[in-house]
Amino acid sequence: MSDSRSSARRRTVGLVAGVFLLSTAAAAYEIAPASVLPLVRDSLGVGPTAASWLVSVMYLTSVVASVPVGVVLDRVRVRWAVAAAGVALLVAGGWGWFAATAGAYWWLFASRILGGLSYVVVWNAGANLVGQAVEPDVRATAVGVFTASAPVGFALGQFGSPLVADPFGWPATLPTFAAIAAVGVVVFLLATRGRGGLNVETDAPDRSDVRELFANRAAWTLYGLCFLAFSLYLFLNSWLPSYLTEQLGVSLALSGLLTALFPAVGVVSRTSGGVLSDRLFGGERRPVALLSFVLAVPAVVGFVFVTQVPVVVALLLVAGFSVQLAIGLLYTYIVEVVAPAVRTTAVSMLTSVGLLGAFLAPIVGGEIIGRAGYRPAFLLAGAVAVAGVALAWYAPDAVRRDGTES
């Protein structure tokens, strides 16, 4: 019996490690061009907008494709879908390298769409699989660990791209980070071989299940929280470097380093959200979601009134921790308020709505900054955090798969 439990535990660890590596690879591949945009522009002969779209197109692809991907994942063998997504990421990396080396912008653009499709499959399926593979009392912790793969990948891509581009040229960054997916696919397939006690598949939902999902007020509350959280995350991630440089006189190099702390602290906070929920609050999800936005309000508004760099750095860390505290937890929360047959579809909708906020927030923030300056933009971000507090206050109670309320 102990050998059986030990084997099941190893399989679970392998499953989490496999999808973590796949998601890390996809995130690093996604953000890789951002750190070397001047090189991208010079080699392809494009302007800043066209160059930035090589990153933005992956967000847009995820917004459009997430729900259809979720519907498909609820109807196919998820194990092989995840493996296929990993292979697709490898293809996208190689395709992108050939296109970028040849100076073929639109072929490179198309390869990034394929990479975006791969990422959304890995992210949605991974969050659902990890939640199913562990016991209910540690589900939020495990899913939080998985979602930490995104900031890990971002940090890897941001810092690693210049290091790879220097000796090999910037196109080499694309297959380099995508190659991590090969390890993830192998680990994942080995861990899920024969499936053991892992529930990696679900019965396909019928039309009534899907209708109930779209009418589920509790789910829409969580979608709203995800939209607000990702809006804050991408607004701050996008505009803090310019704010530090233009308003506080920080050098460009230092502002980039300081801003990198914002997503990096997410490795801790996305994991902590699950730990706090599982351990401190006895499995309740709502208190952590509420705490996330309560802490975010003063941290975000504080940028309006503080000009001392050390204090701004402290605010940056608090904002990064608080904003991301809810992001990891929401992927556990959502599957506990919907029918089992539509779990993956619900996760996909959460991803789609959240990334819509991620896509829009930098654009809206830039428009406000261009017209009125940074202070109104940060005040509006503070209002978004206040809206998060109000919405989290009315967030639903969750029901664990063991039948108890959390």
GUGU-921011 format. One record per residue (C-alpha): x, y, z; residue in three letters. Coordinates in pm, whole numbers, plus 32768, in hexadecimal, padded with zeros to 4 digits. Example, Ala and Ser with C-alpha at 12.3 -4.5 7.8 and 13.67 -1.06 7.14 Angstrom:
<sites>
+------+------+------+-----+
|   px |   py |   pz | res |
+------+------+------+-----+
| 84CE | 7E3E | 830C | ALA |
| 8557 | 7F96 | 82CA | SER |
+------+------+------+-----+
</sites>
This chain:
<sites>
+------+------+------+-----+
|   px |   py |   pz | res |
+------+------+------+-----+
| 8000 | 8000 | 8000 | MET |
| 811A | 80F2 | 8058 | SER |
| 81C9 | 809D | 7F0F | ASP |
| 8086 | 80EB | 7E55 | SER |
| 8061 | 823A | 7F05 | ARG |
| 81CE | 828A | 7EC2 | SER |
| 81A5 | 8239 | 7D51 | SER |
| 806B | 830F | 7D3A | ALA |
| 8122 | 842E | 7DE4 | ARG |
| 8244 | 8415 | 7CEF | ARG |
| 814F | 8419 | 7BCC | ARG |
| 80A6 | 854E | 7C56 | THR |
| 81F2 | 8600 | 7C85 | VAL |
| 8253 | 859C | 7B23 | GLY |
| 810B | 861C | 7A94 | LEU |
| 8133 | 876D | 7B43 | VAL |
| 82A1 | 8784 | 7ADC | ALA |
| 824D | 872D | 7973 | GLY |
| 813E | 8832 | 7942 | VAL |
| 820C | 892F | 7A0A | PHE |
| 832E | 8905 | 7916 | LEU |
| 8245 | 891B | 77EB | LEU |
| 81A5 | 8A5A | 786E | SER |
| 82F8 | 8AEF | 78C7 | THR |
| 8378 | 8AA7 | 7769 | ALA |
| 8243 | 8B47 | 76CC | ALA |
| 8259 | 8C7E | 77A9 | ALA |
| 83CC | 8CAD | 7762 | ALA |
| 838D | 8C7F | 75EC | TYR |
| 826C | 8D77 | 75FF | GLU |
| 832F | 8E93 | 76A1 | ILE |
| 8482 | 8E4F | 75FA | ALA |
| 846A | 8F5E | 74E9 | PRO |
| 8412 | 906B | 75EA | ALA |
| 8573 | 907F | 7677 | SER |
| 8617 | 9099 | 7521 | VAL |
| 8520 | 9174 | 7463 | LEU |
| 862F | 925D | 73D8 | PRO |
| 86D9 | 912E | 733B | LEU |
| 858A | 90B0 | 72BA | VAL |
| 853E | 91FE | 7216 | ARG |
| 8695 | 921A | 7174 | ASP |
| 8699 | 90B9 | 70E9 | SER |
| 8534 | 90BC | 7066 | LEU |
| 852A | 9229 | 6FFF | GLY |
| 83E6 | 9271 | 70BD | VAL |
| 8373 | 9383 | 71A8 | GLY |
| 832E | 9369 | 731E | PRO |
| 81BD | 9318 | 72F1 | THR |
| 81FA | 91F5 | 7204 | ALA |
| 830F | 9173 | 72E4 | ALA |
| 8237 | 9185 | 741E | SER |
| 8121 | 90C4 | 736F | TRP |
| 8206 | 8F93 | 736F | LEU |
| 81BF | 8F85 | 74E5 | VAL |
| 805C | 9010 | 74E5 | SER |
| 7FDE | 8F17 | 73E1 | VAL |
| 800D | 8DFC | 74D8 | MET |
| 7F28 | 8EAA | 75D4 | TYR |
| 7E27 | 8EEE | 74C6 | LEU |
| 7E3A | 8D85 | 7450 | THR |
| 7DFD | 8D0D | 75B3 | SER |
| 7CD1 | 8DF3 | 75DF | VAL |
| 7C30 | 8D77 | 749D | VAL |
| 7C8F | 8C08 | 74B6 | ALA |
| 7C71 | 8BC2 | 762B | SER |
| 7AFF | 8B6B | 763B | VAL |
| 7AFB | 8A94 | 74FF | PRO |
| 7C32 | 89E3 | 7581 | VAL |
| 7B82 | 89A2 | 76CB | GLY |
| 7A53 | 890F | 761C | VAL |
| 7B36 | 8827 | 7557 | VAL |
| 7BFE | 87C3 | 768B | LEU |
| 7ABC | 875A | 7737 | ASP |
| 7A7F | 8666 | 7617 | ARG |
| 7BD5 | 85D1 | 75C2 | VAL |
| 7CE7 | 850C | 766D | ARG |
| 7D8F | 8623 | 772E | VAL |
| 7ED4 | 8564 | 7759 | ARG |
| 7F17 | 855D | 75E4 | TRP |
| 7E97 | 86C0 | 75B1 | ALA |
| 7F9D | 8743 | 76A5 | VAL |
| 80AE | 8677 | 75FB | ALA |
| 8041 | 86F8 | 74A5 | ALA |
| 804A | 885E | 7529 | ALA |
| 81AF | 8828 | 759D | GLY |
| 8213 | 87A7 | 7446 | VAL |
| 8160 | 88D0 | 73A5 | ALA |
| 822F | 89BD | 747B | LEU |
| 836D | 8915 | 73FF | LEU |
| 82F3 | 893F | 7298 | VAL |
| 829E | 8AAC | 72D9 | ALA |
| 83FA | 8AEB | 7366 | GLY |
| 84A7 | 8A4D | 723C | GLY |
| 83BC | 8AF0 | 7141 | TRP |
| 83F3 | 8C42 | 71E6 | GLY |
| 856C | 8C19 | 71D3 | TRP |
| 8565 | 8BCF | 705D | PHE |
| 8472 | 8CEE | 7019 | ALA |
| 8532 | 8DEA | 70EB | ALA |
| 867F | 8D84 | 7051 | THR |
| 85E9 | 8DB4 | 6EF7 | ALA |
| 8553 | 8F04 | 6F58 | GLY |
| 83F2 | 8E85 | 6F10 | ALA |
| 8322 | 8F4E | 7006 | TYR |
| 81CB | 8EBC | 6FB4 | TRP |
| 8245 | 8D55 | 6FC4 | TRP |
| 82DC | 8DA8 | 7117 | LEU |
| 8190 | 8E44 | 717A | PHE |
| 80D9 | 8D04 | 7113 | ALA |
| 81CA | 8C30 | 71DD | SER |
| 817A | 8D03 | 730F | ARG |
| 8006 | 8CB8 | 72E0 | ILE |
| 8059 | 8B45 | 72EA | LEU |
| 8122 | 8B83 | 7426 | GLY |
| 7FFA | 8C39 | 74C0 | GLY |
| 7F13 | 8B15 | 7475 | LEU |
| 800D | 8A29 | 7514 | SER |
| 8029 | 8B02 | 764B | TYR |
| 7EB3 | 8B19 | 7684 | VAL |
| 7E8E | 899E | 766D | VAL |
| 7FA9 | 8964 | 7765 | VAL |
| 7F2C | 8A70 | 7856 | TRP |
| 7DBE | 8A0C | 785C | ASN |
| 7DF9 | 8896 | 7862 | ALA |
| 7F17 | 88B5 | 795A | GLY |
| 7E4F | 897B | 7A59 | ALA |
| 7D33 | 887F | 7A44 | ASN |
| 7E10 | 8749 | 7A4D | LEU |
| 7EDB | 87BE | 7B76 | VAL |
| 7D9D | 880C | 7C37 | GLY |
| 7D16 | 86B0 | 7BF0 | GLN |
| 7E5A | 85F9 | 7C3F | ALA |
| 7E73 | 8662 | 7DAF | VAL |
| 7D9B | 8646 | 7EE2 | GLU |
| 7C9A | 875C | 7F1B | PRO |
| 7D4C | 87E1 | 8052 | ASP |
| 7E86 | 8839 | 7F89 | VAL |
| 7DE2 | 8885 | 7E39 | ARG |
| 7E0D | 89FF | 7E4B | ALA |
| 7F79 | 89D8 | 7EB2 | THR |
| 7FC5 | 88F0 | 7D8E | ALA |
| 7F12 | 89CA | 7C8D | VAL |
| 7FC1 | 8AFC | 7D1D | GLY |
| 810F | 8A52 | 7CE6 | VAL |
| 80AE | 8A08 | 7B7E | PHE |
| 8042 | 8B70 | 7B37 | THR |
| 8193 | 8BE7 | 7BBB | ALA |
| 8221 | 8B56 | 7A78 | SER |
| 81AF | 8C93 | 79C3 | ALA |
| 828A | 8D8A | 7A85 | PRO |
| 83A7 | 8C8D | 7A83 | VAL |
| 838E | 8C7C | 7907 | GLY |
| 8374 | 8DF6 | 78E8 | PHE |
| 84A9 | 8E28 | 79BF | ALA |
| 8565 | 8D20 | 78F7 | LEU |
| 8501 | 8DBD | 77AD | GLY |
| 8545 | 8F23 | 7818 | GLN |
| 869E | 8EDF | 78A5 | PHE |
| 8704 | 8DC1 | 77C2 | GLY |
| 86AF | 8E55 | 766F | SER |
| 87CD | 8F53 | 7667 | PRO |
| 88C0 | 8E45 | 76DA | LEU |
| 8857 | 8D5D | 75BF | VAL |
| 883C | 8E74 | 74BC | ALA |
| 899C | 8EF5 | 74F8 | ASP |
| 8A5A | 8DC5 | 7471 | PRO |
| 894E | 8D22 | 7397 | PHE |
| 8869 | 8E3B | 7322 | GLY |
| 870F | 8E8C | 73A5 | TRP |
| 8654 | 8D89 | 72CC | PRO |
| 8704 | 8C79 | 7394 | ALA |
| 863D | 8CDE | 74C9 | THR |
| 8500 | 8C49 | 7436 | LEU |
| 856E | 8ADC | 7411 | PRO |
| 864B | 8AF5 | 7546 | THR |
| 852B | 8B35 | 7637 | PHE |
| 8436 | 8A5D | 7575 | ALA |
| 852A | 893B | 759B | ALA |
| 84DF | 892B | 7710 | ILE |
| 838D | 88A2 | 76A7 | ALA |
| 8433 | 8761 | 762E | ALA |
| 849B | 870F | 7792 | VAL |
| 8341 | 876A | 7810 | GLY |
| 8295 | 8683 | 7717 | VAL |
| 8372 | 855D | 7777 | VAL |
| 833F | 8592 | 78ED | VAL |
| 81C8 | 85C0 | 78C1 | PHE |
| 8196 | 848A | 77E9 | LEU |
| 8263 | 83B0 | 78D4 | LEU |
| 81A3 | 842F | 7A03 | ALA |
| 804D | 83F2 | 7965 | THR |
| 809D | 82A6 | 78BB | ARG |
| 7F88 | 81B1 | 7911 | GLY |
| 7EEF | 82D2 | 79D8 | ARG |
| 7EFF | 8211 | 7B1D | GLY |
| 7E14 | 82C0 | 7C0D | GLY |
| 7E23 | 8406 | 7B52 | LEU |
| 7CDC | 8487 | 7AC7 | ASN |
| 7D61 | 852E | 7990 | VAL |
| 7C20 | 851A | 78C6 | GLU |
| 7AB3 | 8570 | 7902 | THR |
| 7969 | 851A | 7860 | ASP |
| 7910 | 8600 | 7741 | ALA |
| 7811 | 870B | 77A5 | PRO |
| 76BE | 871B | 76FF | ASP |
| 760B | 8856 | 7690 | ARG |
| 7559 | 8884 | 77DC | SER |
| 76A9 | 8881 | 7891 | ASP |
| 772E | 8990 | 77AE | VAL |
| 75EF | 8A61 | 77D2 | ARG |
| 7606 | 8A47 | 794B | GLU |
| 7770 | 8AB7 | 793F | LEU |
| 771D | 8BF0 | 787A | PHE |
| 7601 | 8C3E | 796E | ALA |
| 76D7 | 8BFD | 7AA4 | ASN |
| 76E7 | 8D48 | 7B64 | ARG |
| 77F1 | 8CC5 | 7C50 | ALA |
| 78D3 | 8C74 | 7B28 | ALA |
| 789C | 8DCC | 7A8E | TRP |
| 78FE | 8E6E | 7BD7 | THR |
| 7A4A | 8DB7 | 7BC7 | LEU |
| 7A74 | 8E11 | 7A57 | TYR |
| 7A4B | 8F7D | 7ABD | GLY |
| 7B52 | 8F5A | 7BCD | LEU |
| 7C3F | 8EBD | 7AD2 | CYS |
| 7C06 | 8FDA | 79DB | PHE |
| 7C54 | 90DC | 7AE8 | LEU |
| 7D86 | 9023 | 7B6C | ALA |
| 7E22 | 8FF5 | 7A13 | PHE |
| 7DD1 | 915E | 79BA | SER |
| 7E94 | 91DA | 7AE7 | LEU |
| 7FAE | 90E3 | 7AA7 | TYR |
| 7FE9 | 9148 | 793D | LEU |
| 7FB1 | 92BC | 7974 | PHE |
| 80BC | 92C9 | 7A80 | LEU |
| 81A2 | 91D8 | 79C8 | ASN |
| 818D | 92AD | 788D | SER |
| 81A4 | 940F | 7917 | TRP |
| 8278 | 93FC | 7A51 | LEU |
| 83C1 | 9409 | 798C | PRO |
| 835B | 954C | 78DC | SER |
| 82D6 | 95DC | 7A23 | TYR |
| 841B | 9598 | 7AD9 | LEU |
| 84E8 | 962E | 79BF | THR |
| 8414 | 975B | 7962 | GLU |
| 838A | 97BF | 7AB6 | GLN |
| 8497 | 9754 | 7BAB | LEU |
| 85CF | 9778 | 7AD5 | GLY |
| 8639 | 960C | 7AF8 | VAL |
| 871F | 958D | 79E5 | SER |
| 8686 | 94AA | 78DF | LEU |
| 875F | 9383 | 7949 | ALA |
| 8702 | 93AB | 7AB8 | LEU |
| 8592 | 93DF | 7A6D | SER |
| 858D | 9299 | 79AB | GLY |
| 8634 | 91E2 | 7AC9 | LEU |
| 8548 | 9275 | 7BCD | LEU |
| 8415 | 922F | 7AFB | THR |
| 8484 | 90C6 | 7AD4 | ALA |
| 8444 | 90A3 | 7C49 | LEU |
| 82D1 | 90D7 | 7C07 | PHE |
| 8291 | 8F92 | 7B47 | PRO |
| 83A8 | 8EDC | 7C01 | ALA |
| 82FB | 8F01 | 7D51 | VAL |
| 81D9 | 8E46 | 7CB2 | GLY |
| 829D | 8D03 | 7CDA | VAL |
| 8268 | 8D2E | 7E4F | VAL |
| 810E | 8DCC | 7E50 | SER |
| 8064 | 8CE0 | 7D58 | ARG |
| 80D8 | 8BBB | 7E2C | THR |
| 8086 | 8C6F | 7F71 | SER |
| 7F1E | 8CA8 | 7F09 | GLY |
| 7EE1 | 8B33 | 7F06 | GLY |
| 7FA0 | 8AF8 | 804A | VAL |
| 7EDF | 8C0A | 80FE | LEU |
| 7D94 | 8B81 | 8082 | SER |
| 7DE2 | 8A15 | 80D1 | ASP |
| 7E93 | 8A48 | 821E | ARG |
| 7E34 | 8B94 | 82BD | LEU |
| 7CC9 | 8BAA | 8249 | PHE |
| 7C75 | 8A39 | 8251 | GLY |
| 7C38 | 8A1E | 80DC | GLY |
| 7B68 | 8B5B | 80B7 | GLU |
| 7BB9 | 8C1A | 7F7A | ARG |
| 7AFE | 8D62 | 7FA1 | ARG |
| 7BD4 | 8DF5 | 80BE | PRO |
| 7D11 | 8DD8 | 7FEC | VAL |
| 7C6D | 8E78 | 7EBA | ALA |
| 7BF0 | 8F93 | 7F97 | LEU |
| 7D44 | 8FBD | 803F | LEU |
| 7DEC | 8FD3 | 7EEB | SER |
| 7D25 | 9103 | 7E7C | PHE |
| 7D1F | 91A6 | 7FD6 | VAL |
| 7E9C | 91A7 | 7FD9 | LEU |
| 7EAC | 921A | 7E6E | ALA |
| 7DE3 | 935B | 7EA8 | VAL |
| 7EE1 | 941C | 7F7E | PRO |
| 8008 | 9389 | 7EBF | ALA |
| 7F88 | 93FF | 7D6D | VAL |
| 7F05 | 9551 | 7DE2 | VAL |
| 804B | 9587 | 7E9D | GLY |
| 8101 | 95C1 | 7D54 | PHE |
| 803E | 9707 | 7D34 | VAL |
| 80C6 | 979B | 7E76 | PHE |
| 8222 | 9705 | 7EA4 | VAL |
| 835C | 9777 | 7DEF | THR |
| 8477 | 96E0 | 7EBF | GLN |
| 850A | 95BF | 7DFA | VAL |
| 8537 | 94D1 | 7F25 | PRO |
| 83CA | 9502 | 7F88 | VAL |
| 835A | 94D2 | 7E20 | VAL |
| 841B | 938A | 7E16 | VAL |
| 8368 | 931D | 7F54 | ALA |
| 8218 | 9377 | 7EB6 | LEU |
| 827D | 92B9 | 7D7D | LEU |
| 82C0 | 917E | 7E47 | LEU |
| 817A | 919C | 7F0A | VAL |
| 80B7 | 91DD | 7DCA | ALA |
| 815A | 90B8 | 7D18 | GLY |
| 8113 | 8FD0 | 7E3A | PHE |
| 7FAC | 903F | 7E75 | SER |
| 7F39 | 904F | 7D0A | VAL |
| 7FBB | 8EF2 | 7CBF | GLN |
| 7F40 | 8E5A | 7E05 | LEU |
| 7DE7 | 8E25 | 7D6F | ALA |
| 7E52 | 8DBD | 7C11 | ILE |
| 7ECF | 8C64 | 7C6E | GLY |
| 7DAF | 8C23 | 7D5C | LEU |
| 7CA1 | 8C74 | 7C5E | LEU |
| 7CFF | 8B43 | 7B90 | TYR |
| 7CAA | 8A66 | 7CBA | THR |
| 7B7E | 8B37 | 7D1F | TYR |
| 7AD0 | 8B24 | 7BCC | ILE |
| 7AC4 | 89A6 | 7BB6 | VAL |
| 7A1D | 899A | 7D0B | GLU |
| 78F1 | 8A6B | 7CA2 | VAL |
| 789E | 89B9 | 7B5A | VAL |
| 7828 | 885E | 7AF4 | ALA |
| 7941 | 875C | 7ACD | PRO |
| 78F3 | 8723 | 795C | ALA |
| 7946 | 888C | 7900 | VAL |
| 7A76 | 88C7 | 79DC | ARG |
| 7B68 | 88F5 | 78B9 | THR |
| 7A74 | 89D6 | 7800 | THR |
| 7A4D | 8AAA | 793B | ALA |
| 7BC9 | 8AC4 | 7963 | VAL |
| 7BE1 | 8B28 | 77F5 | SER |
| 7ADE | 8C38 | 781F | MET |
| 7B9A | 8CB5 | 7951 | LEU |
| 7CD8 | 8CC5 | 7880 | THR |
| 7C29 | 8D73 | 775F | SER |
| 7B85 | 8E7F | 7834 | VAL |
| 7CC2 | 8EB5 | 7901 | GLY |
| 7D9E | 8EDA | 77CE | LEU |
| 7CA2 | 8FC9 | 7736 | LEU |
| 7CEE | 90AA | 785E | GLY |
| 7E62 | 906E | 7828 | ALA |
| 7E40 | 90D0 | 76BC | PHE |
| 7D70 | 920A | 76F7 | LEU |
| 7E09 | 929C | 7833 | ALA |
| 7F5B | 930C | 77A1 | PRO |
| 7EA7 | 93AD | 7679 | ILE |
| 7DAB | 9468 | 7752 | VAL |
| 7EBC | 94C6 | 7849 | GLY |
| 7F97 | 954D | 7733 | GLY |
| 7E79 | 961F | 76AC | GLU |
| 7E39 | 96B8 | 7803 | ILE |
| 7FAB | 96F7 | 7841 | ILE |
| 7FCE | 9799 | 76EC | GLY |
| 7EA7 | 9881 | 7728 | ARG |
| 7EB8 | 98CC | 789D | ALA |
| 7FF6 | 9839 | 7934 | GLY |
| 804D | 9725 | 7A27 | TYR |
| 7F88 | 979D | 7B56 | ARG |
| 7E2A | 976D | 7ABC | PRO |
| 7E99 | 961D | 7A31 | ALA |
| 7F08 | 959E | 7B85 | PHE |
| 7DCC | 962A | 7C26 | LEU |
| 7CFB | 956A | 7B2A | LEU |
| 7DC7 | 9433 | 7B77 | ALA |
| 7D78 | 946D | 7CE6 | GLY |
| 7C07 | 9481 | 7C8B | ALA |
| 7C2A | 9331 | 7BD8 | VAL |
| 7CBC | 929F | 7D19 | ALA |
| 7B97 | 9331 | 7DE1 | VAL |
| 7AA7 | 928E | 7CEB | ALA |
| 7B5F | 9149 | 7D2E | GLY |
| 7B25 | 9171 | 7EA4 | VAL |
| 79B0 | 91A4 | 7E6A | ALA |
| 7994 | 907B | 7D7E | LEU |
| 7A63 | 8F98 | 7E60 | ALA |
| 797F | 8FF0 | 7F84 | TRP |
| 7860 | 8F4D | 7EC7 | TYR |
| 792E | 8E2C | 7E41 | ALA |
| 7886 | 8CD8 | 7E64 | PRO |
| 78C8 | 8BC0 | 7F56 | ASP |
| 7981 | 8AA5 | 7EAD | ALA |
| 792A | 8934 | 7EBE | VAL |
| 7A44 | 883C | 7EC6 | ARG |
| 7A34 | 86FD | 7DFD | ARG |
| 7A1A | 863A | 7F42 | ASP |
| 78C5 | 86DD | 7F71 | GLY |
| 791E | 87D1 | 8088 | THR |
| 7909 | 8949 | 8070 | GLU |
| 7A44 | 8A16 | 8084 | SER |
+------+------+------+-----+
</sites>
